Amino acid sequence: MRAPPHEIISDGKTVWVNGAEGLLGRFGRGGIDVHRPAVEQAETGRECLHCTHTAPTAADWDVFVLKMKEHHGIEVGNAYRPKKLKKLK
């Protein structure tokens, strides 16, 4: 799968992955959010592909990275890993 145009932004606590249509993924204190693209959300009425909505663990980071690659073809590098999780490695 080829990754769509996107940007990855991090403030050291939360990671956002945005596509041309908006948010595709987020990892932060609220958990994992891996979303369908906006067009697909409108067609299906469903937003989440993989969402947890619980405080994340270090293992959840690996799940987020895997799910972003699986669902969107986007590689989220370890450089974006939240600072508090880098200590738990």
Long-range contacts (C-beta under 8 A, 24 or more apart in sequence): 1-72, 1-73, 2-73, 3-72, 3-73, 3-74, 3-75, 4-37, 4-72, 4-73, 4-74, 6-72, 6-74, 8-74, 8-76, 8-77, 8-80, 10-80, 10-82, 12-82, 12-83, 13-82, 13-83, 13-84, 14-82, 15-64, 15-76, 15-80, 15-81, 15-82, 17-68, 17-72, 17-74, 17-76, 19-72, 24-68, 24-72, 24-74, 25-64, 25-67, 25-68, 25-72, 25-74, 25-76, 27-56, 27-60, 27-61, 27-64, 27-76, 27-82, 28-56, 28-82, 29-55, 29-56, 30-55, 31-55, 31-56, 31-60, 32-56, 32-60, 32-63, 32-64, 32-67, 34-64, 34-67, 34-68, 34-71, 34-72, 56-85, 57-88, 58-85, 58-88, 58-89, 61-85
